[in-house]
Each structure stands twice: as structure tokens, then as C-alpha cells.
């Protein structure tokens, strides 16, 4: 790494350290309908008309391999009092633990698992995905929504989960 790259990283870290993204759970179903899911901190609306979103999943995450083959993904907001869900979906590996065994969920459009107790959720059709660095972006068109989140609810944010260790290697 040359000196210019080091300076750029320090400057970018100073910028990104100020961001406090909402934390999401993204879910997908295997070919046989088994639900999988992971904690996601990178997501954004990326189009107004039509409405489209992008979510980025770590390529080290077990759910990533399932999502790559899925036609639909579930996207769920977490309330600040749902740290236990962040721990489950971010601190445990789906290859070793059935994350859905203790949760209420149902299959949504295209079989995407929906956490029925989430304050707000939607299912998106995967339009495309692309790999960027250590994450892969999934471009989604919302096709089903649910939940009853109040716009005044406190959402779980990145600063609320800094105590978690990733459940996947790397």
C-alpha cells in the first residue's frame, strides 16, 4: 500500500465512522424452503421510480450462498429492543444453528422467510446481484410489505451492535 492509499483510508474511516446505519435482517430460502438469514448493515434505497433497494451481504456469510440462488429476499427492520435478534442473525452461523427454530416466521412471496414479529418488513424480487469487495449487492424490487412500524420507533443501529462478534469466519 502506498502513502496515498494510507491517507485515503484514514480520511474515509473518519467519514464512515460517523455513519450509524440501521441494522436489518435479510432472509432467503434454500431450494427446499429452509429459511436462512443474516444481519446486514449496508442497505439503501437506490431508485425512486420504480422503487428499488440494494442490500449488501458479506460473502463470508452462510446466507450469501443461499441468497445468490434465491429469487426473493426478505428485508426486516429491527427495533432497538431487539438486540437479541441481531445477536442471533449476526453472531451465529446458519451452517451450525437453526436461527428460525425459536422465531415466529412464515413464507412470503417466492418463499422468502418473513419474521412475523418484525416491526416492519418487505420482500423483494432479486433483479440482479454483483460482487463488490468482500460483500455482494442484491438489487431488489419490493413486491410485498408488512408490519406496523411507527415512524417514531427507535431502530437498532450499527452503534448498538458493536459488541457482536460475527458468526461467520473472516
Secondary structure, DSSP 8 states (H G I E B T S, - for coil): --HHHHHHHHHHHHHHTT---B-EEEEEE-TT--EEEEEE-EEEEEEETTEEEEEEEETTSHHHHHHHH-SEEEEEE-BGGGHHHHHHHHHS-TTT--TTTTS-EEE-GGG-EEETTSSEEEEEEEEEEEEETTEEEEEEEEEEEEE---TTS-B-BGGGSTT---SS--
